[in-house]
Amino acid sequence: MRGHTTKHDCQKHSKLDFCNSLLYGISAKQVNRLQKIQNSAARYVFGWKKRRGVTALRRKLHFLPVEARIHFKICLLMHQAVHGYAPEYLASEIQRRQPKAVNLRANDDKTLLEEKIHGQLKLRHKITERGISIAGPVIWNDLPRKIRELEAVGLFKKQLKTYLFVKTYGGSYSMSQ
């Protein structure tokens, strides 16, 4: 049975989202290993053999790739922190961006978070870049403003997944409610 996807692979897939925000910044090799598990689950659902491509399968199943799933979870944590649903230990690490003295368009955007730097020179080490207080605001601020402005968790998750799905698989994104 070598080369066939098993039910066991699908059970592993259900655990891919467990604490996956901690996986931000891991090596491409490690992400690829996790992606193989997701690919195996997609093949199992459709009964495909191992040698066939799976991007179309993941798209049909509405699976976000592992990297996008990690970003989804971090954005969800940032949304909870911004709207007061996160535990204090997490919320205390996140600060809203303060308007700058210079007149910038970003000064009007109350959804932006302050991007913390490691030291005065914006020197970042690989391990510190993975911290939620550094990675979270960077990923959050990259989202379209319309998504960051959503307060309802359900609508936020729906629009975020749609945005990441379109970003991953192509197409155009327009926000609908």
Kinemage of the C-alpha trace (Angstrom):
@kinemage 1
@onewidth
@group {chain A} dominant
@subgroup {mainchain}
@vectorlist {calphas} color= white
{ca met a 1} P 0.000 0.000 0.000
{ca arg a 2} L 3.019 2.294 -0.219
{ca gly a 3} L 2.182 5.533 -2.021
{ca his a 4} L -1.471 5.598 -0.962
{ca thr a 5} L -2.996 8.092 1.419
{ca thr a 6} L -4.555 6.602 4.512
{ca lys a 7} L -7.308 7.595 6.885
{ca his a 8} L -4.526 8.149 9.425
{ca asp a 9} L -3.174 10.990 7.221
{ca cys a 10} L -6.589 12.658 7.344
{ca gln a 11} L -6.632 12.413 11.131
{ca lys a 12} L -3.272 14.183 11.188
{ca his a 13} L -4.791 16.924 9.023
{ca ser a 14} L -7.338 17.729 11.709
{ca lys a 15} L -4.455 18.564 14.045
{ca leu a 16} L -2.712 20.966 11.640
{ca asp a 17} L -4.536 23.958 13.088
{ca phe a 18} L -3.700 23.190 16.700
{ca cys a 19} L -1.491 26.066 17.936
{ca asn a 20} L -0.372 26.721 14.370
{ca ser a 21} L 0.231 30.408 15.125
{ca leu a 22} L 3.351 29.151 16.913
{ca leu a 23} L 4.583 27.847 13.562
{ca tyr a 24} L 5.058 31.315 12.082
{ca gly a 25} L 8.608 31.760 10.838
{ca ile a 26} L 9.569 28.080 10.766
{ca ser a 27} L 11.761 26.936 7.913
{ca ala a 28} L 10.359 26.270 4.451
{ca lys a 29} L 11.387 22.635 4.898
{ca gln a 30} L 9.198 22.291 7.988
{ca val a 31} L 6.252 24.051 6.299
{ca asn a 32} L 6.652 21.700 3.337
{ca arg a 33} L 6.468 18.673 5.660
{ca leu a 34} L 3.180 19.953 7.088
{ca gln a 35} L 1.912 20.786 3.602
{ca lys a 36} L 2.480 17.167 2.580
{ca ile a 37} L 0.074 16.058 5.316
{ca gln a 38} L -2.592 18.412 4.033
{ca asn a 39} L -1.967 17.258 0.470
{ca ser a 40} L -2.359 13.632 1.572
{ca ala a 41} L -5.698 14.423 3.180
{ca ala a 42} L -6.922 16.089 -0.027
{ca arg a 43} L -5.838 13.067 -2.076
{ca tyr a 44} L -7.616 10.745 0.350
{ca val a 45} L -10.894 12.632 0.074
{ca phe a 46} L -10.828 12.414 -3.726
{ca gly a 47} L -9.231 8.951 -3.917
{ca trp a 48} L -6.267 10.189 -5.943
{ca lys a 49} L -2.881 8.501 -6.086
{ca lys a 50} L 0.208 10.127 -4.675
{ca arg a 51} L 1.789 11.260 -7.941
{ca arg a 52} L -0.950 13.699 -8.967
{ca gly a 53} L -0.923 17.422 -8.169
{ca val a 54} L -3.186 18.627 -5.391
{ca thr a 55} L -3.560 22.382 -5.779
{ca ala a 56} L -6.860 21.951 -7.633
{ca leu a 57} L -8.033 19.501 -4.957
{ca arg a 58} L -7.198 21.889 -2.116
{ca arg a 59} L -9.061 24.608 -3.964
{ca lys a 60} L -12.161 22.403 -4.394
{ca leu a 61} L -12.070 21.538 -0.695
{ca his a 62} L -11.537 25.209 0.231
{ca phe a 63} L -8.329 24.293 2.067
{ca leu a 64} L -5.913 27.129 2.675
{ca pro a 65} L -2.286 26.002 2.386
{ca val a 66} L -0.406 25.625 5.674
{ca glu a 67} L 1.340 29.013 5.414
{ca ala a 68} L -1.982 30.790 4.845
{ca arg a 69} L -3.573 28.850 7.726
{ca ile a 70} L -0.821 30.130 10.016
{ca his a 71} L -1.495 33.704 8.882
{ca phe a 72} L -5.235 33.161 9.381
{ca lys a 73} L -4.709 32.093 12.988
{ca ile a 74} L -2.381 35.019 13.756
{ca cys a 75} L -4.875 37.480 12.243
{ca leu a 76} L -7.643 35.950 14.319
{ca leu a 77} L -5.540 36.392 17.468
{ca met a 78} L -4.865 40.022 16.507
{ca his a 79} L -8.586 40.598 15.901
{ca gln a 80} L -9.356 39.221 19.362
{ca ala a 81} L -6.666 41.425 20.917
{ca val a 82} L -7.875 44.559 19.118
{ca his a 83} L -11.508 43.994 20.120
{ca gly a 84} L -10.871 42.982 23.717
{ca tyr a 85} L -11.589 39.251 23.437
{ca ala a 86} L -8.010 38.076 23.936
{ca pro a 87} L -6.490 37.151 27.305
{ca glu a 88} L -4.649 39.982 29.029
{ca tyr a 89} L -1.211 38.410 28.517
{ca leu a 90} L -1.789 38.567 24.750
{ca ala a 91} L -3.599 41.901 24.607
{ca ser a 92} L -0.823 43.566 26.617
{ca glu a 93} L 1.673 42.700 23.853
{ca ile a 94} L -0.341 44.529 21.180
{ca gln a 95} L -0.648 48.313 20.858
{ca arg a 96} L -2.571 50.452 18.405
{ca arg a 97} L -0.436 52.629 16.149
{ca gln a 98} L -0.128 56.175 17.435
{ca pro a 99} L -0.510 59.008 14.898
{ca lys a 100} L 2.807 60.404 13.764
{ca ala a 101} L 3.726 64.099 13.905
{ca val a 102} L 3.966 64.118 10.104
{ca asn a 103} L 0.632 64.320 8.285
{ca leu a 104} L 0.192 60.795 6.870
{ca arg a 105} L -2.838 59.001 5.453
{ca ala a 106} L -2.117 56.183 7.905
{ca asn a 107} L -2.824 58.595 10.793
{ca asp a 108} L -6.543 58.296 9.950
{ca asp a 109} L -6.460 54.487 10.086
{ca lys a 110} L -7.372 53.505 13.647
{ca thr a 111} L -7.044 49.777 12.857
{ca leu a 112} L -3.269 49.736 12.391
{ca leu a 113} L -1.126 48.205 15.112
{ca glu a 114} L 2.241 49.431 16.288
{ca glu a 115} L 5.000 47.322 14.794
{ca lys a 116} L 7.524 46.669 17.499
{ca ile a 117} L 11.198 46.657 16.716
{ca his a 118} L 13.955 44.752 18.406
{ca gly a 119} L 16.302 47.448 19.624
{ca gln a 120} L 16.763 50.917 18.168
{ca leu a 121} L 18.059 49.911 14.725
{ca lys a 122} L 15.171 47.665 13.652
{ca leu a 123} L 17.525 44.725 13.927
{ca arg a 124} L 15.481 41.577 14.051
{ca his a 125} L 16.713 38.142 14.831
{ca lys a 126} L 14.920 35.120 13.420
{ca ile a 127} L 13.616 34.018 16.803
{ca thr a 128} L 12.346 37.479 17.830
{ca glu a 129} L 10.537 37.920 14.493
{ca arg a 130} L 8.395 34.929 15.414
{ca gly a 131} L 7.059 36.544 18.596
{ca ile a 132} L 3.385 37.493 18.496
{ca ser a 133} L 4.167 41.085 19.483
{ca ile a 134} L 6.325 41.471 16.351
{ca ala a 135} L 4.801 39.076 13.809
{ca gly a 136} L 1.175 39.787 14.709
{ca pro a 137} L 1.108 43.512 13.917
{ca val a 138} L 3.115 43.010 10.707
{ca ile a 139} L 0.652 40.425 9.377
{ca trp a 140} L -2.387 42.361 10.676
{ca asn a 141} L -1.264 45.629 9.053
{ca asp a 142} L -0.868 43.839 5.698
{ca leu a 143} L -4.590 43.047 5.634
{ca pro a 144} L -6.916 45.337 3.688
{ca arg a 145} L -8.356 48.054 5.915
{ca lys a 146} L -11.942 46.913 5.259
{ca ile a 147} L -11.150 43.527 6.808
{ca arg a 148} L -9.336 45.037 9.801
{ca glu a 149} L -12.361 47.249 10.482
{ca leu a 150} L -14.772 44.312 10.887
{ca glu a 151} L -15.868 43.808 14.478
{ca ala a 152} L -18.057 40.689 14.214
{ca val a 153} L -15.831 37.621 14.597
{ca gly a 154} L -17.848 35.448 12.198
{ca leu a 155} L -17.807 38.031 9.420
{ca phe a 156} L -14.121 38.750 10.047
{ca lys a 157} L -13.236 35.056 9.709
{ca lys a 158} L -15.297 34.705 6.528
{ca gln a 159} L -13.747 37.748 4.852
{ca leu a 160} L -10.242 36.837 6.026
{ca lys a 161} L -10.490 33.320 4.640
{ca thr a 162} L -11.866 34.631 1.342
{ca tyr a 163} L -9.047 37.176 1.123
{ca leu a 164} L -6.351 34.573 1.849
{ca phe a 165} L -7.993 32.078 -0.520
{ca val a 166} L -8.009 34.577 -3.392
{ca lys a 167} L -4.460 35.664 -2.562
{ca thr a 168} L -3.313 32.027 -2.673
{ca tyr a 169} L -5.238 30.647 -5.639
{ca gly a 170} L -5.782 33.780 -7.696
{ca gly a 171} L -8.876 35.674 -8.669
{ca ser a 172} L -10.152 39.009 -7.512
{ca tyr a 173} L -11.191 39.926 -4.021
{ca ser a 174} L -14.127 42.170 -3.316
{ca met a 175} L -15.651 42.552 0.073
{ca ser a 176} L -19.288 41.529 0.322
{ca gln a 177} L -21.367 41.219 3.447
